Amino acid sequence: MAKVIMVQGTMSNVGKSLLTAGLCRIFKQDGYKVAPFKSQNMALNSYITEEGLEMGRAQVMQAEAAGIAPSVCMNPILLKPTNDVGSQVIVNGEVIGNMKAREYFAYKKKLIPDVMKAFQKLSGEYDIIVIEGAGSPAEINLKSDDIVNMGMAKLAKAPVLLVGDIDRGGVFAQLIGTVMLLEEDERAMVKGLIINKFRGDKTILEPGIGMLENRAGIPVVGVAPYLHIQVEDEDSLTERFSGNQEVGLIDIAVIRLPRISNFTDFNPFENMEGVSLRYVGSVSELKNPDMIILPGTKSTMEDLRWLRQSGLEAAVLKAAAAGKVVFGVCGGYQMMGEILNDPQGVEGGGMMRGMGLFPMETLFAGEKTRTRVNGTFGQIEGILAGLSGEPLSGYEIHMGVTSLQENCCILTSLENYAAVKDAADADGRGKTDGACRGNVYGTYVHGIFDRENVAKAVVTALGRAKGLDVSQITAVDFAAFKESQYDILAAELRRHLDMKKIYEILEEGIA
């Protein structure tokens, strides 16, 4: 069976996902077969596996770092918040229903057999498993039913590395406070402390590190620097949303919907020099972009209501009328139609007027479409006509079926389509997806910009429409770029973590 080590944090967003990915990469480089694992993930960024199953994006990123294909076994429980008090519950890649928080807390212990079955499958196939926790193990109101922090550590007999975030301040209080709030048997499982996101001269920290080790009785196994690398973020705590708002030669604005999902769709544009990718949440932030993107969302109707109330809907419609490129993905695409109809209460119920950019209606139903796709862009019109015939790949993950009426050209033609409950696939002919009309485009396909040829064609077309020569702006092979980022991550962690001590912790395990 696999050796196991676990990364827990003093709170959310201390860098657990990144450190887990970095350890996966290091172990891979050292010749081990390694896999990530997180029993329960709460995030709106999700991914569809080759089998058509849904899992958290963070474990996909970690699997990439480990050099293996993502498997739903790496994330057996995924919670996708639908509102402030409830989530869609996904177990082993499939939706089992929506639950309010209290309902789920009472239910989740029933999922331990699913968690352990997934964990044991990985344990039989890999040399090392790096487990990631969630939030903090010291949430005393949640500890009795915990299945993701110390509860999972006990089930897996995993020694724990506890991570604190010095960039937020109070890292010594974070770490010692968390240790003090643990039960005695839980404290015994914490074998190393890590200070993360440090900027400056490490020697300044040495008196504090000594005191921390004395008080906690646990060694500090590393002070990891604040790393400026680009890998995919787990959820809306991402720093991308509060990043640079400077306008580049080519300016792309993504509307920051309250329940934005799969914003990793747009990461390829971040890596193109001269291109600004801005997340905007108000009319004043929108400015005058070359392309506006309406992204995916977990709650299309609620986020459309917010878009309307914020004044951004009117601003987007004005931009579309002026000939600006507007591109909707998944939930953003659904918003662009004339009618959103939810007779079964999938999104709260009722009927709602859409933005009216496409003559189409979306009917929400209980079945979720989950599939990976390959295909090509059709003979489309407008500024992005240069995309016509270009190959594409990605995945679909959505509730709702969209019926497109006349006077629109089809955006894409998809092959190898394996959507759940999709009649168009019954005879193996594949299906069409999306729409375009003038300079307005929409699609259900996530990851549609990931291919180098697609991102480059979009930026080239936007530049040409402005009369600019953007030939010097180059796209990157996004897959190769991510590989380079994982190598940088591993190299930095090797420099700043005591990997000899971490290997000792891994070998000794928990009795």
One Martini backbone bead per residue (centre of mass of N, CA, C, O) as a GRO file, in nm:
protein
  511
    1MET     BB    1   0.101   0.032   0.012
    2ALA     BB    2   0.088   0.354   0.041
    3LYS     BB    3   0.231   0.629   0.112
    4VAL     BB    4   0.157   0.901   0.354
    5ILE     BB    5   0.060   1.254   0.321
    6MET     BB    6  -0.041   1.568   0.485
    7VAL     BB    7  -0.212   1.881   0.401
    8GLN     BB    8  -0.260   2.143   0.622
    9GLY     BB    9  -0.444   2.431   0.752
   10THR     BB   10  -0.528   2.728   0.925
   11MET     BB   11  -0.673   2.800   0.646
   12SER     BB   12  -0.780   2.942   0.389
   13ASN     BB   13  -0.545   3.017   0.144
   14VAL     BB   14  -0.236   2.909   0.233
   15GLY     BB   15  -0.141   2.671   0.002
   16LYS     BB   16  -0.217   2.366  -0.016
   17SER     BB   17  -0.248   2.302  -0.319
   18LEU     BB   18   0.040   2.388  -0.404
   19LEU     BB   19   0.202   2.206  -0.212
   20THR     BB   20   0.085   1.943  -0.313
   21ALA     BB   21   0.184   1.976  -0.601
   22GLY     BB   22   0.486   2.002  -0.532
   23LEU     BB   23   0.516   1.721  -0.400
   24CYS     BB   24   0.428   1.560  -0.643
   25ARG     BB   25   0.662   1.652  -0.823
   26ILE     BB   26   0.897   1.560  -0.651
   27PHE     BB   27   0.825   1.258  -0.637
   28LYS     BB   28   0.831   1.217  -0.938
   29GLN     BB   29   1.129   1.306  -0.983
   30ASP     BB   30   1.216   1.064  -0.770
   31GLY     BB   31   1.039   0.800  -0.898
   32TYR     BB   32   0.743   0.819  -0.815
   33LYS     BB   33   0.420   0.711  -0.762
   34VAL     BB   34   0.180   0.978  -0.764
   35ALA     BB   35  -0.106   1.103  -0.567
   36PRO     BB   36  -0.383   1.280  -0.517
   37PHE     BB   37  -0.601   1.390  -0.228
   38LYS     BB   38  -0.961   1.476  -0.169
   39SER     BB   39  -1.242   1.404  -0.012
   40GLN     BB   40  -1.335   1.723   0.016
   41ASN     BB   41  -1.473   1.967  -0.206
   42MET     BB   42  -1.510   2.330  -0.238
   43ALA     BB   43  -1.618   2.419  -0.569
   44LEU     BB   44  -1.664   2.572  -0.903
   45ASN     BB   45  -1.413   2.428  -1.006
   46SER     BB   46  -1.434   2.197  -1.267
   47TYR     BB   47  -1.421   1.854  -1.406
   48ILE     BB   48  -1.393   1.627  -1.687
   49THR     BB   49  -1.356   1.318  -1.746
   50GLU     BB   50  -1.329   1.059  -1.967
   51GLU     BB   51  -1.595   0.929  -1.811
   52GLY     BB   52  -1.788   1.179  -1.722
   53LEU     BB   53  -1.666   1.296  -1.453
   54GLU     BB   54  -1.673   1.489  -1.154
   55MET     BB   55  -1.420   1.731  -1.042
   56GLY     BB   56  -1.181   1.895  -0.896
   57ARG     BB   57  -0.942   2.115  -1.013
   58ALA     BB   58  -0.709   2.081  -0.808
   59GLN     BB   59  -0.663   1.771  -0.864
   60VAL     BB   60  -0.586   1.811  -1.156
   61MET     BB   61  -0.338   1.983  -1.110
   62GLN     BB   62  -0.193   1.766  -0.932
   63ALA     BB   63  -0.190   1.544  -1.146
   64GLU     BB   64  -0.014   1.697  -1.343
   65ALA     BB   65   0.227   1.718  -1.148
   66ALA     BB   66   0.236   1.388  -1.134
   67GLY     BB   67   0.182   1.271  -1.435
   68ILE     BB   68  -0.138   1.218  -1.439
   69ALA     BB   69  -0.448   1.114  -1.464
   70PRO     BB   70  -0.746   1.205  -1.388
   71SER     BB   71  -0.945   1.110  -1.095
   72VAL     BB   72  -1.224   1.072  -0.899
   73CYS     BB   73  -1.062   0.940  -0.659
   74MET     BB   74  -0.923   1.224  -0.578
   75ASN     BB   75  -1.252   1.334  -0.556
   76PRO     BB   76  -1.534   1.204  -0.420
   77ILE     BB   77  -1.612   1.501  -0.303
   78LEU     BB   78  -1.835   1.758  -0.435
   79LEU     BB   79  -1.896   2.103  -0.366
   80LYS     BB   80  -2.155   2.322  -0.508
   81PRO     BB   81  -2.250   2.621  -0.466
   82THR     BB   82  -2.584   2.777  -0.481
   83ASN     BB   83  -2.555   2.922  -0.202
   84ASP     BB   84  -2.509   3.025   0.130
   85VAL     BB   85  -2.667   2.724   0.237
   86GLY     BB   86  -2.587   2.553  -0.033
   87SER     BB   87  -2.539   2.236  -0.227
   88GLN     BB   88  -2.402   2.049  -0.461
   89VAL     BB   89  -2.380   1.692  -0.462
   90ILE     BB   90  -2.079   1.506  -0.539
   91VAL     BB   91  -2.040   1.151  -0.608
   92ASN     BB   92  -1.828   0.997  -0.796
   93GLY     BB   93  -1.911   1.230  -1.027
   94GLU     BB   94  -2.216   1.246  -0.916
   95VAL     BB   95  -2.525   1.356  -0.872
   96ILE     BB   96  -2.738   1.352  -0.563
   97GLY     BB   97  -2.786   1.663  -0.489
   98ASN     BB   98  -2.937   1.903  -0.285
   99MET     BB   99  -2.798   2.079   0.009
  100LYS     BB  100  -2.802   2.182   0.307
  101ALA     BB  101  -2.576   2.222   0.542
  102ARG     BB  102  -2.715   2.061   0.773
  103GLU     BB  103  -2.785   1.816   0.600
  104TYR     BB  104  -2.494   1.741   0.523
  105PHE     BB  105  -2.372   1.707   0.807
  106ALA     BB  106  -2.568   1.460   0.869
  107TYR     BB  107  -2.469   1.283   0.602
  108LYS     BB  108  -2.148   1.252   0.546
  109LYS     BB  109  -2.076   0.984   0.704
  110LYS     BB  110  -2.203   0.801   0.475
  111LEU     BB  111  -1.934   0.864   0.282
  112ILE     BB  112  -1.688   0.702   0.388
  113PRO     BB  113  -1.689   0.454   0.200
  114ASP     BB  114  -1.630   0.622  -0.056
  115VAL     BB  115  -1.365   0.743   0.037
  116MET     BB  116  -1.212   0.472   0.096
  117LYS     BB  117  -1.237   0.343  -0.179
  118ALA     BB  118  -1.075   0.559  -0.328
  119PHE     BB  119  -0.820   0.551  -0.156
  120GLN     BB  120  -0.755   0.242  -0.190
  121LYS     BB  121  -0.719   0.247  -0.491
  122LEU     BB  122  -0.475   0.434  -0.492
  123SER     BB  123  -0.299   0.272  -0.286
  124GLY     BB  124  -0.273   0.023  -0.497
  125GLU     BB  125  -0.125   0.217  -0.743
  126TYR     BB  126   0.069   0.376  -0.543
  127ASP     BB  127   0.337   0.499  -0.350
  128ILE     BB  128   0.208   0.795  -0.319
  129ILE     BB  129   0.005   1.007  -0.103
  130VAL     BB  130  -0.134   1.338  -0.129
  131ILE     BB  131  -0.305   1.506   0.113
  132GLU     BB  132  -0.581   1.731   0.131
  133GLY     BB  133  -0.721   1.967   0.297
  134ALA     BB  134  -0.971   2.187   0.469
  135GLY     BB  135  -0.911   2.464   0.584
  136SER     BB  136  -0.950   2.372   0.925
  137PRO     BB  137  -0.887   2.157   1.208
  138ALA     BB  138  -1.003   2.399   1.426
  139GLU     BB  139  -1.310   2.357   1.371
  140ILE     BB  140  -1.501   2.291   1.640
  141ASN     BB  141  -1.793   2.268   1.495
  142LEU     BB  142  -1.674   2.021   1.283
  143LYS     BB  143  -1.509   1.780   1.416
  144SER     BB  144  -1.714   1.542   1.475
  145ASP     BB  145  -1.764   1.519   1.130
  146ASP     BB  146  -1.489   1.474   1.010
  147ILE     BB  147  -1.350   1.402   0.651
  148VAL     BB  148  -1.081   1.614   0.573
  149ASN     BB  149  -0.887   1.613   0.812
  150MET     BB  150  -0.838   1.444   1.087
  151GLY     BB  151  -1.035   1.228   0.998
  152MET     BB  152  -0.863   1.148   0.748
  153ALA     BB  153  -0.591   1.096   0.886
  154LYS     BB  154  -0.698   0.854   1.049
  155LEU     BB  155  -0.797   0.676   0.815
  156ALA     BB  156  -0.493   0.699   0.665
  157LYS     BB  157  -0.250   0.732   0.848
  158ALA     BB  158  -0.151   1.052   0.843
  159PRO     BB  159   0.083   1.262   0.832
  160VAL     BB  160   0.126   1.614   0.925
  161LEU     BB  161   0.124   1.925   0.750
  162LEU     BB  162   0.134   2.256   0.875
  163VAL     BB  163  -0.008   2.557   0.734
  164GLY     BB  164   0.100   2.898   0.708
  165ASP     BB  165   0.020   3.256   0.648
  166ILE     BB  166   0.231   3.535   0.640
  167ASP     BB  167   0.092   3.743   0.446
  168ARG     BB  168  -0.154   3.797   0.659
  169GLY     BB  169  -0.053   3.743   0.927
  170GLY     BB  170  -0.007   3.571   1.224
  171VAL     BB  171   0.145   3.287   1.195
  172PHE     BB  172   0.206   3.199   1.488
  173ALA     BB  173  -0.087   3.201   1.583
  174GLN     BB  174  -0.197   3.007   1.380
  175LEU     BB  175  -0.023   2.758   1.455
  176ILE     BB  176  -0.046   2.744   1.769
  177GLY     BB  177  -0.356   2.762   1.780
  178THR     BB  178  -0.417   2.506   1.623
  179VAL     BB  179  -0.263   2.308   1.801
  180MET     BB  180  -0.420   2.376   2.071
  181LEU     BB  181  -0.713   2.283   1.942
  182LEU     BB  182  -0.619   2.009   1.951
  183GLU     BB  183  -0.606   1.704   2.014
  184GLU     BB  184  -0.376   1.498   2.132
  185ASP     BB  185  -0.387   1.290   1.892
  186GLU     BB  186  -0.365   1.514   1.674
  187ARG     BB  187  -0.096   1.645   1.752
  188ALA     BB  188   0.068   1.377   1.700
  189MET     BB  189   0.022   1.403   1.374
  190VAL     BB  190   0.199   1.655   1.380
  191LYS     BB  191   0.528   1.674   1.211
  192GLY     BB  192   0.493   1.965   1.062
  193LEU     BB  193   0.591   2.301   0.980
  194ILE     BB  194   0.467   2.572   0.760
  195ILE     BB  195   0.583   2.862   0.608
  196ASN     BB  196   0.401   3.076   0.396
  197LYS     BB  197   0.453   3.344   0.187
  198PHE     BB  198   0.747   3.459   0.191
  199ARG     BB  199   0.906   3.789   0.234
  200GLY     BB  200   1.254   3.791   0.252
  201ASP     BB  201   1.445   3.749   0.543
  202LYS     BB  202   1.473   3.459   0.717
  203THR     BB  203   1.646   3.544   0.970
  204ILE     BB  204   1.418   3.712   1.107
  205LEU     BB  205   1.251   3.441   1.194
  206GLU     BB  206   1.420   3.263   1.394
  207PRO     BB  207   1.305   3.334   1.678
  208GLY     BB  208   1.014   3.242   1.610
  209ILE     BB  209   1.078   2.951   1.532
  210GLY     BB  210   1.191   2.862   1.802
  211MET     BB  211   0.936   2.920   1.971
  212LEU     BB  212   0.743   2.745   1.808
  213GLU     BB  213   0.887   2.473   1.857
  214ASN     BB  214   0.869   2.481   2.166
  215ARG     BB  215   0.557   2.511   2.201
  216ALA     BB  216   0.469   2.274   1.997
  217GLY     BB  217   0.679   2.034   1.943
  218ILE     BB  218   0.741   2.117   1.635
  219PRO     BB  219   0.882   2.119   1.341
  220VAL     BB  220   1.024   2.326   1.105
  221VAL     BB  221   1.023   2.239   0.741
  222GLY     BB  222   0.959   2.544   0.636
  223VAL     BB  223   1.010   2.843   0.416
  224ALA     BB  224   0.799   2.959   0.189
  225PRO     BB  225   0.762   3.137  -0.078
  226TYR     BB  226   0.641   3.376  -0.275
  227LEU     BB  227   0.481   3.265  -0.565
  228HIS     BB  228   0.514   3.346  -0.925
  229ILE     BB  229   0.282   3.142  -1.039
  230GLN     BB  230   0.092   2.952  -1.299
  231VAL     BB  231  -0.195   2.811  -1.178
  232GLU     BB  232  -0.476   2.659  -1.099
  233ASP     BB  233  -0.753   2.753  -0.939
  234GLU     BB  234  -1.007   2.663  -0.717
  235ASP     BB  235  -1.141   2.952  -0.640
  236SER     BB  236  -1.270   3.270  -0.534
  237LEU     BB  237  -0.983   3.329  -0.374
  238THR     BB  238  -0.847   3.435  -0.595
  239GLU     BB  239  -0.609   3.681  -0.703
  240ARG     BB  240  -0.715   3.751  -0.988
  241PHE     BB  241  -0.961   3.942  -0.904
  242SER     BB  242  -0.735   4.159  -0.762
  243GLY     BB  243  -0.579   4.251  -0.991
  244ASN     BB  244  -0.479   4.390  -1.260
  245GLN     BB  245  -0.634   4.691  -1.439
  246GLU     BB  246  -0.467   4.718  -1.673
  247VAL     BB  247  -0.443   4.820  -2.006
  248GLY     BB  248  -0.387   4.673  -2.296
  249LEU     BB  249  -0.359   4.636  -2.622
  250ILE     BB  250  -0.536   4.390  -2.536
  251ASP     BB  251  -0.875   4.383  -2.406
  252ILE     BB  252  -1.007   4.166  -2.146
  253ALA     BB  253  -1.336   4.114  -2.006
  254VAL     BB  254  -1.448   3.963  -1.707
  255ILE     BB  255  -1.727   3.879  -1.556
  256ARG     BB  256  -1.783   3.892  -1.204
  257LEU     BB  257  -1.959   3.669  -1.088
  258PRO     BB  258  -2.073   3.554  -0.790
  259ARG     BB  259  -2.083   3.234  -0.933
  260ILE     BB  260  -1.826   3.174  -1.057
  261SER     BB  261  -1.700   2.941  -1.308
  262ASN     BB  262  -1.434   2.827  -1.469
  263PHE     BB  263  -1.201   3.064  -1.499
  264THR     BB  264  -0.972   2.889  -1.637
  265ASP     BB  265  -1.055   2.939  -1.936
  266PHE     BB  266  -0.866   3.231  -1.941
  267ASN     BB  267  -0.557   3.183  -1.883
  268PRO     BB  268  -0.416   3.200  -2.169
  269PHE     BB  269  -0.423   3.522  -2.179
  270GLU     BB  270  -0.212   3.580  -1.948
  271ASN     BB  271   0.045   3.469  -2.140
  272MET     BB  272   0.008   3.736  -2.319
  273GLU     BB  273   0.174   3.973  -2.446
  274GLY     BB  274  -0.038   4.266  -2.440
  275VAL     BB  275  -0.253   4.121  -2.258
  276SER     BB  276  -0.557   4.188  -2.089
  277LEU     BB  277  -0.698   4.032  -1.792
  278ARG     BB  278  -1.013   4.123  -1.659
  279TYR     BB  279  -1.194   4.146  -1.353
  280VAL     BB  280  -1.536   4.252  -1.336
  281GLY     BB  281  -1.796   4.420  -1.101
  282SER     BB  282  -1.837   4.695  -1.272
  283VAL     BB  283  -1.891   4.959  -1.472
  284SER     BB  284  -1.629   5.118  -1.397
  285GLU     BB  285  -1.434   4.866  -1.472
  286LEU     BB  286  -1.488   4.804  -1.776
  287LYS     BB  287  -1.478   5.021  -1.985
  288ASN     BB  288  -1.307   4.945  -2.322
  289PRO     BB  289  -1.316   4.662  -2.442
  290ASP     BB  290  -1.261   4.417  -2.693
  291MET     BB  291  -1.365   4.192  -2.483
  292ILE     BB  292  -1.649   4.017  -2.358
  293ILE     BB  293  -1.698   3.793  -2.079
  294LEU     BB  294  -1.928   3.533  -2.009
  295PRO     BB  295  -1.926   3.318  -1.770
  296GLY     BB  296  -1.952   3.081  -1.569
  297THR     BB  297  -2.222   2.932  -1.359
  298LYS     BB  298  -2.415   2.796  -1.096
  299SER     BB  299  -2.631   3.063  -1.125
  300THR     BB  300  -2.779   3.197  -1.378
  301MET     BB  301  -3.029   3.358  -1.275
  302GLU     BB  302  -2.898   3.509  -1.037
  303ASP     BB  303  -2.665   3.640  -1.207
  304LEU     BB  304  -2.852   3.790  -1.400
  305ARG     BB  305  -2.981   3.964  -1.185
  306TRP     BB  306  -2.718   4.102  -1.103
  307LEU     BB  307  -2.643   4.217  -1.380
  308ARG     BB  308  -2.894   4.398  -1.389
  309GLN     BB  309  -2.862   4.557  -1.114
  310SER     BB  310  -2.556   4.666  -1.179
  311GLY     BB  311  -2.559   4.750  -1.509
  312LEU     BB  312  -2.401   4.540  -1.693
  313GLU     BB  313  -2.605   4.457  -1.900
  314ALA     BB  314  -2.632   4.731  -2.041
  315ALA     BB  315  -2.328   4.753  -2.112
  316VAL     BB  316  -2.313   4.496  -2.287
  317LEU     BB  317  -2.535   4.572  -2.490
  318LYS     BB  318  -2.396   4.829  -2.588
  319ALA     BB  319  -2.140   4.692  -2.691
  320ALA     BB  320  -2.279   4.503  -2.893
  321ALA     BB  321  -2.416   4.734  -3.063
  322ALA     BB  322  -2.111   4.853  -3.127
  323GLY     BB  323  -1.938   4.571  -3.205
  324LYS     BB  324  -1.850   4.414  -2.980
  325VAL     BB  325  -1.711   4.152  -2.827
  326VAL     BB  326  -1.919   3.875  -2.723
  327PHE     BB  327  -1.857   3.604  -2.479
  328GLY     BB  328  -2.013   3.295  -2.402
  329VAL     BB  329  -2.000   3.059  -2.119
  330CYS     BB  330  -2.240   2.867  -2.058
  331GLY     BB  331  -2.403   3.050  -1.848
  332GLY     BB  332  -2.342   3.296  -2.027
  333TYR     BB  333  -2.491   3.177  -2.272
  334GLN     BB  334  -2.772   3.146  -2.146
  335MET     BB  335  -2.818   3.455  -2.093
  336MET     BB  336  -2.825   3.536  -2.417
  337GLY     BB  337  -3.106   3.475  -2.434
  338GLU     BB  338  -3.461   3.500  -2.401
  339ILE     BB  339  -3.504   3.227  -2.222
  340LEU     BB  340  -3.554   3.115  -1.878
  341ASN     BB  341  -3.647   2.778  -1.778
  342ASP     BB  342  -3.775   2.649  -1.438
  343PRO     BB  343  -4.003   2.411  -1.357
  344GLN     BB  344  -3.818   2.225  -1.135
  345GLY     BB  345  -3.615   2.404  -0.954
  346VAL     BB  346  -3.302   2.399  -1.015
  347GLU     BB  347  -3.280   2.747  -0.977
  348GLY     BB  348  -3.577   2.810  -0.815
  349GLY     BB  349  -3.757   2.886  -1.045
  350GLY     BB  350  -3.915   2.975  -1.327
  351MET     BB  351  -3.914   3.273  -1.532
  352MET     BB  352  -3.674   3.441  -1.762
  353ARG     BB  353  -3.529   3.703  -1.896
  354GLY     BB  354  -3.301   3.761  -2.120
  355MET     BB  355  -3.072   3.942  -2.322
  356GLY     BB  356  -3.130   3.889  -2.646
  357LEU     BB  357  -2.877   3.791  -2.839
  358PHE     BB  358  -3.045   3.524  -2.875
  359PRO     BB  359  -3.269   3.293  -3.036
  360MET     BB  360  -3.329   3.148  -2.726
  361GLU     BB  361  -3.383   2.855  -2.511
  362THR     BB  362  -3.369   2.757  -2.162
  363LEU     BB  363  -3.399   2.433  -2.011
  364PHE     BB  364  -3.431   2.322  -1.697
  365ALA     BB  365  -3.293   2.016  -1.563
  366GLY     BB  366  -3.192   1.733  -1.381
  367GLU     BB  367  -2.986   1.683  -1.592
  368LYS     BB  368  -2.638   1.638  -1.639
  369THR     BB  369  -2.392   1.755  -1.838
  370ARG     BB  370  -2.110   1.522  -1.914
  371THR     BB  371  -1.827   1.610  -2.123
  372ARG     BB  372  -1.607   1.543  -2.368
  373VAL     BB  373  -1.454   1.737  -2.643
  374ASN     BB  374  -1.441   1.756  -3.003
  375GLY     BB  375  -1.355   1.997  -3.274
  376THR     BB  376  -1.499   2.269  -3.469
  377PHE     BB  377  -1.524   2.550  -3.622
  378GLY     BB  378  -1.725   2.717  -3.797
  379GLN     BB  379  -1.878   2.941  -4.022
  380ILE     BB  380  -1.807   3.231  -3.904
  381GLU     BB  381  -1.859   3.557  -3.792
  382GLY     BB  382  -1.700   3.840  -3.780
  383ILE     BB  383  -1.419   3.909  -3.607
  384LEU     BB  384  -1.394   3.572  -3.549
  385ALA     BB  385  -1.369   3.430  -3.840
  386GLY     BB  386  -1.073   3.304  -3.807
  387LEU     BB  387  -1.186   3.039  -3.654
  388SER     BB  388  -1.259   2.895  -3.891
  389GLY     BB  389  -1.181   2.548  -3.868
  390GLU     BB  390  -1.080   2.524  -3.594
  391PRO     BB  391  -0.962   2.345  -3.352
  392LEU     BB  392  -1.111   2.176  -3.060
  393SER     BB  393  -1.130   2.155  -2.692
  394GLY     BB  394  -1.313   1.996  -2.408
  395TYR     BB  395  -1.600   2.071  -2.191
  396GLU     BB  396  -1.911   1.968  -2.047
  397ILE     BB  397  -2.105   2.150  -1.775
  398HIS     BB  398  -2.460   2.121  -1.732
  399MET     BB  399  -2.761   2.271  -1.685
  400GLY     BB  400  -2.946   2.237  -1.953
  401VAL     BB  401  -3.138   2.317  -2.254
  402THR     BB  402  -3.068   2.448  -2.581
  403SER     BB  403  -3.273   2.641  -2.810
  404LEU     BB  404  -3.219   2.720  -3.142
  405GLN     BB  405  -3.294   2.939  -3.370
  406GLU     BB  406  -3.293   3.146  -3.603
  407ASN     BB  407  -3.037   3.357  -3.730
  408CYS     BB  408  -2.791   3.152  -3.678
  409CYS     BB  409  -2.477   3.047  -3.629
  410ILE     BB  410  -2.271   2.792  -3.577
  411LEU     BB  411  -1.992   2.759  -3.386
  412THR     BB  412  -1.984   2.433  -3.344
  413SER     BB  413  -1.834   2.106  -3.406
  414LEU     BB  414  -1.890   1.788  -3.252
  415GLU     BB  415  -1.704   1.522  -3.140
  416ASN     BB  416  -1.707   1.268  -2.926
  417TYR     BB  417  -1.993   1.264  -2.802
  418ALA     BB  418  -2.096   1.187  -2.435
  419ALA     BB  419  -2.365   1.271  -2.335
  420VAL     BB  420  -2.595   1.275  -2.111
  421LYS     BB  421  -2.892   1.236  -2.256
  422ASP     BB  422  -2.809   1.244  -2.580
  423ALA     BB  423  -2.954   1.194  -2.884
  424ALA     BB  424  -2.728   1.284  -3.092
  425ASP     BB  425  -2.539   1.025  -2.999
  426ALA     BB  426  -2.683   0.756  -3.084
  427ASP     BB  427  -2.536   0.757  -3.394
  428GLY     BB  428  -2.245   0.911  -3.375
  429ARG     BB  429  -2.262   1.228  -3.496
  430GLY     BB  430  -2.294   1.417  -3.284
  431LYS     BB  431  -2.271   1.785  -3.253
  432THR     BB  432  -2.383   2.097  -3.188
  433ASP     BB  433  -2.264   2.433  -3.084
  434GLY     BB  434  -2.381   2.715  -3.037
  435ALA     BB  435  -2.332   3.073  -3.130
  436CYS     BB  436  -2.367   3.333  -3.394
  437ARG     BB  437  -2.395   3.707  -3.410
  438GLY     BB  438  -2.184   3.869  -3.541
  439ASN     BB  439  -2.006   3.964  -3.233
  440VAL     BB  440  -2.168   3.718  -3.111
  441TYR     BB  441  -2.087   3.458  -2.865
  442GLY     BB  442  -2.152   3.096  -2.795
  443THR     BB  443  -2.087   2.835  -2.535
  444TYR     BB  444  -2.042   2.515  -2.358
  445VAL     BB  445  -1.727   2.516  -2.384
  446HIS     BB  446  -1.476   2.429  -2.198
  447GLY     BB  447  -1.151   2.523  -2.298
  448ILE     BB  448  -1.162   2.680  -2.583
  449PHE     BB  449  -0.868   2.850  -2.531
  450ASP     BB  450  -0.627   2.642  -2.486
  451ARG     BB  451  -0.549   2.652  -2.760
  452GLU     BB  452  -0.316   2.819  -2.932
  453ASN     BB  453  -0.483   2.881  -3.195
  454VAL     BB  454  -0.723   3.022  -3.055
  455ALA     BB  455  -0.595   3.251  -2.891
  456LYS     BB  456  -0.445   3.377  -3.133
  457ALA     BB  457  -0.695   3.433  -3.314
  458VAL     BB  458  -0.837   3.625  -3.123
  459VAL     BB  459  -0.614   3.843  -3.091
  460THR     BB  460  -0.573   3.902  -3.390
  461ALA     BB  461  -0.865   3.997  -3.444
  462LEU     BB  462  -0.873   4.228  -3.238
  463GLY     BB  463  -0.638   4.386  -3.363
  464ARG     BB  464  -0.750   4.422  -3.651
  465ALA     BB  465  -1.006   4.585  -3.558
  466LYS     BB  466  -0.792   4.826  -3.456
  467GLY     BB  467  -0.538   4.842  -3.654
  468LEU     BB  468  -0.334   4.624  -3.545
  469ASP     BB  469  -0.012   4.492  -3.491
  470VAL     BB  470   0.002   4.150  -3.338
  471SER     BB  471   0.248   3.960  -3.424
  472GLN     BB  472   0.416   3.980  -3.145
  473ILE     BB  473   0.189   3.817  -3.033
  474THR     BB  474   0.212   3.523  -2.839
  475ALA     BB  475   0.139   3.212  -2.795
  476VAL     BB  476   0.097   2.924  -2.591
  477ASP     BB  477   0.167   2.621  -2.473
  478PHE     BB  478  -0.021   2.541  -2.212
  479ALA     BB  479   0.085   2.265  -2.127
  480ALA     BB  480   0.388   2.342  -2.125
  481PHE     BB  481   0.364   2.575  -1.929
  482LYS     BB  482   0.265   2.412  -1.685
  483GLU     BB  483   0.511   2.232  -1.664
  484SER     BB  484   0.708   2.461  -1.595
  485GLN     BB  485   0.563   2.546  -1.330
  486TYR     BB  486   0.602   2.279  -1.175
  487ASP     BB  487   0.913   2.291  -1.181
  488ILE     BB  488   0.943   2.554  -1.028
  489LEU     BB  489   0.797   2.468  -0.775
  490ALA     BB  490   0.984   2.233  -0.700
  491ALA     BB  491   1.249   2.394  -0.683
  492GLU     BB  492   1.160   2.588  -0.456
  493LEU     BB  493   1.087   2.373  -0.242
  494ARG     BB  494   1.366   2.242  -0.225
  495ARG     BB  495   1.503   2.505  -0.112
  496HIS     BB  496   1.275   2.552   0.149
  497LEU     BB  497   1.259   2.254   0.217
  498ASP     BB  498   1.288   1.964   0.426
  499MET     BB  499   1.305   1.680   0.253
  500LYS     BB  500   1.436   1.484   0.448
  501LYS     BB  501   1.221   1.516   0.670
  502ILE     BB  502   0.974   1.447   0.494
  503TYR     BB  503   1.067   1.159   0.431
  504GLU     BB  504   1.070   1.064   0.725
  505ILE     BB  505   0.768   1.111   0.774
  506LEU     BB  506   0.670   0.923   0.552
  507GLU     BB  507   0.810   0.660   0.659
  508GLU     BB  508   0.695   0.655   0.952
  509GLY     BB  509   0.430   0.769   1.003
  510ILE     BB  510   0.154   0.596   1.163
  511ALA     BB  511   0.076   0.374   1.421
   0.00000   0.00000   0.00000
